């Protein structure tokens, strides 16, 4: 073989590879380091920040820290002169819950719980309603616990099962309960009572689960308000075995006897219990303070600066737990790591602009709130954008980049890439090229599909951009045993790897912000090509 040809080819290859790199981009990436990652994360994931739960002290502290960083860098405050975009959140709390049986008052959290989400308006009151025991409340596949029964104005009592074994079982049970509630509401029942043995012992876990009547966090969008106005309310009351037996003794039975009968006969054991059951609840809407934190860097090109690249991470986590010695869910990886990356990227791009090398397109650095409550902060922004969504070219979302999962224990130089080719072939190619040119880590795309049983594509803030036809890339290191647990602490963070992953996002952002054209959306939501 011709040695001169080999040498010439090698020189040509190396020259082409060198040309693929932008020396200016490399120069300003130098601030994205393990030391700077530690500087930010050691604050955000400290015990002092109490797990950064939405609406709580730690989240306010984190928002202040991020705001001060953006301000110190000189980023513009784009929300009418503020770095904060308020998110309209509230909880519907039960400030009074009462149940009496044959005139005897029952004890809240020991004998019963009224589910806050099942109460609408200002609350409800009903007196002396008869109780219909209806087995497990099953109505499918030819088996019907409600067959031949008039449900109107009756309190329907059913047996609950054992505690769900996993998330999927929990989800399936919740869906089944929603169907039961809808069926009973359609048939004008007065309430649903569920027998739950976990209430038999008054524990801290019970108290934590109920949060003293605090309802789930809701975002007051127009669609939510309309839904509430049209909602059919059916109170759901959970009772202990002891309380259920007090009701059933009026019908000459017990929970254990009925469970045995249902198991042996495999037939409904529905019966009306002649008992005076009364219940009431008072609901109050409580506003919850929450804000996305935004810093804006205007582009340098007069023709392209109206187009905006959005870089996101969620700064909230799940807060404190009541049980165990370590009560702080620090959220170092989830998502203190992503938030710290956004802060480092902001610094790198600001330094580039100050040196006269700023990005052609504008960049919005945004840390969002209430991701752990259902992607609420990013949803609020997508419904109330500060910059028009039609001008938003891409969202790069960073959610957990500080750890190594079990599948990569022997190959930690990786990152999961999700969503990159869902809407735009251009963006996918660009993201791969940025990695090939600068970082050269393993881009694991096993979760990059809509049928992934983990549903990761739908579980972080990028999705609220993708559903508006904005191309996205979600950077993710995978789950680990400390996920959503107090063990997610800074001591377990791989800071050199976290910095490398943040650099990958930076170089990808650099390419997008300076490309001649924005990534073309050439795929539909279902992945089919657009015509």
ChimeraX attribute file (.defattr): number of C-alpha atoms within 10 A of each C-alpha:
attribute: neighborCount
match mode: 1-to-1
recipient: residues
	/A:1	5
	/A:2	6
	/A:3	8
	/A:4	9
	/A:5	10
	/A:6	11
	/A:7	11
	/A:8	10
	/A:9	12
	/A:10	12
	/A:11	12
	/A:12	12
	/A:13	12
	/A:14	11
	/A:15	11
	/A:16	11
	/A:17	13
	/A:18	13
	/A:19	11
	/A:20	14
	/A:21	15
	/A:22	14
	/A:23	11
	/A:24	12
	/A:25	20
	/A:26	14
	/A:27	11
	/A:28	20
	/A:29	23
	/A:30	11
	/A:31	18
	/A:32	24
	/A:33	20
	/A:34	16
	/A:35	13
	/A:36	17
	/A:37	25
	/A:38	20
	/A:39	12
	/A:40	20
	/A:41	25
	/A:42	17
	/A:43	18
	/A:44	32
	/A:45	29
	/A:46	20
	/A:47	18
	/A:48	14
	/A:49	22
	/A:50	24
	/A:51	30
	/A:52	32
	/A:53	25
	/A:54	26
	/A:55	20
	/A:56	18
	/A:57	15
	/A:58	24
	/A:59	27
	/A:60	18
	/A:61	17
	/A:62	23
	/A:63	25
	/A:64	15
	/A:65	16
	/A:66	24
	/A:67	22
	/A:68	13
	/A:69	18
	/A:70	23
	/A:71	14
	/A:72	10
	/A:73	17
	/A:74	15
	/A:75	21
	/A:76	17
	/A:77	19
	/A:78	18
	/A:79	17
	/A:80	9
	/A:81	8
	/A:82	13
	/A:83	25
	/A:84	22
	/A:85	24
	/A:86	16
	/A:87	24
	/A:88	17
	/A:89	22
	/A:90	19
	/A:91	21
	/A:92	23
	/A:93	23
	/A:94	22
	/A:95	15
	/A:96	14
	/A:97	22
	/A:98	17
	/A:99	24
	/A:100	16
	/A:101	16
	/A:102	13
	/A:103	12
	/A:104	11
	/A:105	13
	/A:106	17
	/A:107	14
	/A:108	17
	/A:109	22
	/A:110	19
	/A:111	20
	/A:112	26
	/A:113	24
	/A:114	25
	/A:115	19
	/A:116	26
	/A:117	20
	/A:118	17
	/A:119	23
	/A:120	20
	/A:121	14
	/A:122	12
	/A:123	19
	/A:124	16
	/A:125	14
	/A:126	15
	/A:127	13
	/A:128	17
	/A:129	19
	/A:130	18
	/A:131	25
	/A:132	25
	/A:133	26
	/A:134	21
	/A:135	24
	/A:136	20
	/A:137	24
	/A:138	16
	/A:139	14
	/A:140	8
	/A:141	6
	/A:142	6
	/A:143	13
	/A:144	17
	/A:145	20
	/A:146	21
	/A:147	11
	/A:148	8
	/A:149	12
	/A:150	12
	/A:151	20
	/A:152	15
	/A:153	15
	/A:154	22
	/A:155	27
	/A:156	26
	/A:157	28
	/A:158	22
	/A:159	21
	/A:160	18
	/A:161	12
	/A:162	9
	/A:163	11
	/A:164	12
	/A:165	8
	/A:166	8
	/A:167	9
	/A:168	12
	/A:169	12
	/A:170	13
	/A:171	12
	/A:172	12
	/A:173	15
	/A:174	12
	/A:175	12
	/A:176	13
	/A:177	16
	/A:178	12
	/A:179	13
	/A:180	16
	/A:181	21
	/A:182	14
	/A:183	14
	/A:184	22
	/A:185	19
	/A:186	14
	/A:187	14
	/A:188	17
	/A:189	20
	/A:190	24
	/A:191	26
	/A:192	25
	/A:193	24
	/A:194	24
	/A:195	25
	/A:196	22
	/A:197	18
	/A:198	18
	/A:199	22
	/A:200	18
	/A:201	13
	/A:202	14
	/A:203	13
	/A:204	11
	/A:205	14
	/A:206	17
	/A:207	15
	/A:208	12
	/A:209	12
	/A:210	16
	/A:211	12
	/A:212	16
	/A:213	23
	/A:214	20
	/A:215	22
	/A:216	14
	/A:217	21
	/A:218	17
	/A:219	22
	/A:220	17
	/A:221	16
	/A:222	9
	/A:223	10
	/A:224	12
	/A:225	12
	/A:226	11
	/A:227	11
	/A:228	14
	/A:229	11
	/A:230	9
	/A:231	11
	/A:232	15
	/A:233	21
	/A:234	21
	/A:235	26
	/A:236	23
	/A:237	21
	/A:238	25
	/A:239	29
	/A:240	21
	/A:241	23
	/A:242	19
	/A:243	20
	/A:244	23
	/A:245	18
	/A:246	16
	/A:247	24
	/A:248	23
	/A:249	14
	/A:250	14
	/A:251	15
	/A:252	10
	/A:253	14
	/A:254	18
	/A:255	19
	/A:256	10
	/A:257	11
	/A:258	18
	/A:259	14
	/A:260	12
	/A:261	15
	/A:262	15
	/A:263	11
	/A:264	9
	/A:265	9
	/A:266	10
	/A:267	13
	/A:268	21
	/A:269	16
	/A:270	23
	/A:271	16
	/A:272	18
	/A:273	20
	/A:274	17
	/A:275	20
	/A:276	17
	/A:277	20
	/A:278	20
	/A:279	21
	/A:280	17
	/A:281	22
	/A:282	19
	/A:283	23
	/A:284	17
	/A:285	15
	/A:286	14
	/A:287	15
	/A:288	17
	/A:289	15
	/A:290	24
	/A:291	24
	/A:292	22
	/A:293	29
	/A:294	27
	/A:295	26
	/A:296	22
	/A:297	24
	/A:298	22
	/A:299	22
	/A:300	17
	/A:301	15
	/A:302	10
	/A:303	10
	/A:304	21
	/A:305	19
	/A:306	18
	/A:307	24
	/A:308	28
	/A:309	25
	/A:310	23
	/A:311	26
	/A:312	26
	/A:313	32
	/A:314	30
	/A:315	33
	/A:316	32
	/A:317	27
	/A:318	23
	/A:319	24
	/A:320	21
	/A:321	17
	/A:322	13
	/A:323	11
	/A:324	8
	/A:325	8
	/A:326	14
	/A:327	17
	/A:328	25
	/A:329	28
	/A:330	31
	/A:331	32
	/A:332	32
	/A:333	30
	/A:334	31
	/A:335	27
	/A:336	36
	/A:337	32
	/A:338	30
	/A:339	33
	/A:340	32
	/A:341	33
	/A:342	25
	/A:343	23
	/A:344	25
	/A:345	24
	/A:346	26
	/A:347	22
	/A:348	21
	/A:349	24
	/A:350	23
	/A:351	17
	/A:352	18
	/A:353	18
	/A:354	10
	/A:355	10
	/A:356	10
	/A:357	15
	/A:358	24
	/A:359	26
	/A:360	24
	/A:361	26
	/A:362	24
	/A:363	27
	/A:364	23
	/A:365	24
	/A:366	28
	/A:367	29
	/A:368	29
	/A:369	32
	/A:370	30
	/A:371	22
	/A:372	21
	/A:373	17
	/A:374	16
	/A:375	20
	/A:376	22
	/A:377	31
	/A:378	28
	/A:379	22
	/A:380	24
	/A:381	20
	/A:382	20
	/A:383	14
	/A:384	14
	/A:385	14
	/A:386	14
	/A:387	17
	/A:388	12
	/A:389	19
	/A:390	11
	/A:391	15
	/A:392	22
	/A:393	25
	/A:394	29
	/A:395	24
	/A:396	25
	/A:397	28
	/A:398	31
	/A:399	26
	/A:400	28
	/A:401	32
	/A:402	29
	/A:403	24
	/A:404	24
	/A:405	15
	/A:406	13
	/A:407	9
	/A:408	13
	/A:409	9
	/A:410	9
	/A:411	12
	/A:412	17
	/A:413	17
	/A:414	20
	/A:415	26
	/A:416	18
	/A:417	23
	/A:418	26
	/A:419	26
	/A:420	24
	/A:421	22
	/A:422	26
	/A:423	27
	/A:424	23
	/A:425	17
	/A:426	17
	/A:427	25
	/A:428	20
	/A:429	13
	/A:430	18
	/A:431	22
	/A:432	16
	/A:433	17
	/A:434	22
	/A:435	19
	/A:436	17
	/A:437	15
	/A:438	19
	/A:439	16
	/A:440	15
	/A:441	16
	/A:442	15
	/A:443	17
	/A:444	14
	/A:445	13
	/A:446	10
	/A:447	19
	/A:448	20
	/A:449	17
	/A:450	17
	/A:451	10
	/A:452	12
	/A:453	9
	/A:454	11
	/A:455	13
	/A:456	19
	/A:457	22
	/A:458	17
	/A:459	14
	/A:460	21
	/A:461	31
	/A:462	31
	/A:463	25
	/A:464	23
	/A:465	23
	/A:466	21
	/A:467	13
	/A:468	13
	/A:469	22
	/A:470	22
	/A:471	31
	/A:472	28
	/A:473	28
	/A:474	26
	/A:475	26
	/A:476	25
	/A:477	23
	/A:478	20
	/A:479	15
	/A:480	14
	/A:481	10
	/A:482	15
	/A:483	16
	/A:484	18
	/A:485	19
	/A:486	21
	/A:487	18
	/A:488	24
	/A:489	22
	/A:490	22
	/A:491	10
	/A:492	14
	/A:493	19
	/A:494	17
	/A:495	22
	/A:496	15
	/A:497	20
	/A:498	29
	/A:499	25
	/A:500	22
	/A:501	26
	/A:502	28
	/A:503	24
	/A:504	24
	/A:505	26
	/A:506	27
	/A:507	24
	/A:508	21
	/A:509	25
	/A:510	24
	/A:511	18
	/A:512	24
	/A:513	25
	/A:514	18
	/A:515	15
	/A:516	11
	/A:517	11
	/A:518	21
	/A:519	20
	/A:520	15
	/A:521	19
	/A:522	18
	/A:523	18
	/A:524	14
	/A:525	14
	/A:526	9
	/A:527	14
	/A:528	11
	/A:529	13
	/A:530	10
	/A:531	6
